[in-house]
Amino acid sequence: MSDSRTNIQRRFDGAYGALYDGVVSRPAGLRVVSIGFGFDTVLPEIPRLVRAAYADAPTQPLLDVPCGAFGSLAHGAEVAREADVVGVDLADVMLDRARTRIRELAPAFSVQPVRGDALELPFDDESFGAALSINGLHCLPDHARFVQSVARVLQVGGTFTLTTLVDRGTRAGRGFFTAMRRAHILPITPPAQAALDAMLDETGFDVIEAVDGRMFVARRLVRR
Ligand SMILES: C[S@@+](CC[C@H](N)C(=O)[O-])C[C@H]1O[C@@H](n2cnc3c(N)ncnc32)[C@H](O)[C@@H]1O
């Protein structure tokens, strides 16, 4: 396992996980928090990006990783899909919240929360027609391995919709990342934007949409 479950639980149990989930599942919450990140332009785009990912390859399974409490469902539940949505996360507390959300939103398609490691996804090669990762990459201890793990389980021509913090090298950003590492939210510093884009290209992804914010980036990608 890439990181002990105890460490993950410590990060996402309790107040932080609940607060994060409450914000990311609400468009108004995302707009308010974007102000704290210097009017970041990516966070308010998350509902639209999630709906786009849910609408991709609707007859093929969609992977949401790490799914957390399935905040994506708050935006994607109304999208017409024939195939399942599968979410992977390591934290039991987030998966419990996910099960509650699935019951409450009761989408017309099946949603399966699975406990697993994002760096060692427990699926066959090319199992999914689309993949989604909202603010998960920066929570993982090996960014390149995560991107490779997603690419392996994604079909050629499948889309990967990703948002993540990036390191822009500013003093304020570095201070924030240090505090987040001390709070065990971030295992390592997020990638620089150029390093992230090079990693995605080397792994076999072409960019179909890019949004560059003050501290976050969004990429809509297609696997070649
Ligand atoms: C900031 S949350 C994002 C969750 C979700 N995408 C959302 O936006 O609501 C990050 C999630 O990563 C999960 N996580 C951290 N390390 C993980 C790993 N190695 N494998 C799977 N999930 C992991 C945490 O449990 C947490 O739920």
The ligand as an SDF file (V2000), in Angstrom:
LIG
                    3D

 27 29  0  0  0  0  0  0  0  0999 V2000
   -9.3220   16.1940   -1.0720 C   0  0  0  0  0  0  0  0  0  0  0  0
  -10.1470   14.6270   -1.0720 S   0  0  0  0  0  0  0  0  0  0  0  0
  -10.9190   14.6130   -2.6790 C   0  0  0  0  0  0  0  0  0  0  0  0
  -12.0520   13.6260   -2.7520 C   0  0  0  0  0  0  0  0  0  0  0  0
  -13.0310   13.8000   -3.9150 C   0  0  0  0  0  0  0  0  0  0  0  0
  -12.3810   13.7220   -5.2050 N   0  0  0  0  0  0  0  0  0  0  0  0
  -13.8200   15.0630   -3.7680 C   0  0  0  0  0  0  0  0  0  0  0  0
  -13.5140   16.0480   -4.4700 O   0  0  0  0  0  0  0  0  0  0  0  0
  -14.7170   15.0940   -2.9260 O   0  0  0  0  0  0  0  0  0  0  0  0
   -8.7930   13.5110   -1.2710 C   0  0  0  0  0  0  0  0  0  0  0  0
   -9.1530   12.0430   -1.0450 C   0  0  0  0  0  0  0  0  0  0  0  0
   -7.9930   11.2350   -1.3420 O   0  0  0  0  0  0  0  0  0  0  0  0
   -8.1030   10.0520   -0.5740 C   0  0  0  0  0  0  0  0  0  0  0  0
   -6.8140    9.3660   -0.6390 N   0  0  0  0  0  0  0  0  0  0  0  0
   -5.6290    9.7900   -0.1550 C   0  0  0  0  0  0  0  0  0  0  0  0
   -4.6610    8.9050   -0.4770 N   0  0  0  0  0  0  0  0  0  0  0  0
   -5.2570    7.9090   -1.1860 C   0  0  0  0  0  0  0  0  0  0  0  0
   -4.7910    6.7360   -1.8390 C   0  0  0  0  0  0  0  0  0  0  0  0
   -3.4960    6.3830   -1.8160 N   0  0  0  0  0  0  0  0  0  0  0  0
   -5.6730    5.9700   -2.5170 N   0  0  0  0  0  0  0  0  0  0  0  0
   -6.9950    6.2970   -2.5570 C   0  0  0  0  0  0  0  0  0  0  0  0
   -7.4980    7.3950   -1.9530 N   0  0  0  0  0  0  0  0  0  0  0  0
   -6.6350    8.1940   -1.2930 C   0  0  0  0  0  0  0  0  0  0  0  0
   -8.5320   10.5720    0.7790 C   0  0  0  0  0  0  0  0  0  0  0  0
   -9.0850    9.5740    1.5990 O   0  0  0  0  0  0  0  0  0  0  0  0
   -9.5450   11.6580    0.3830 C   0  0  0  0  0  0  0  0  0  0  0  0
  -10.8550   11.1560    0.3750 O   0  0  0  0  0  0  0  0  0  0  0  0
  1  2  1  0
  2  3  1  0
  2 10  1  0
  3  4  1  0
  4  5  1  0
  5  6  1  0
  5  7  1  0
  7  8  2  0
  7  9  1  0
 10 11  1  0
 11 12  1  0
 11 26  1  0
 12 13  1  0
 13 14  1  0
 13 24  1  0
 14 15  1  0
 14 23  1  0
 15 16  2  0
 16 17  1  0
 17 18  1  0
 17 23  2  0
 18 19  1  0
 18 20  2  0
 20 21  1  0
 21 22  2  0
 22 23  1  0
 24 25  1  0
 24 26  1  0
 26 27  1  0
M  CHG  2   2   1   9  -1
M  END
$$$$
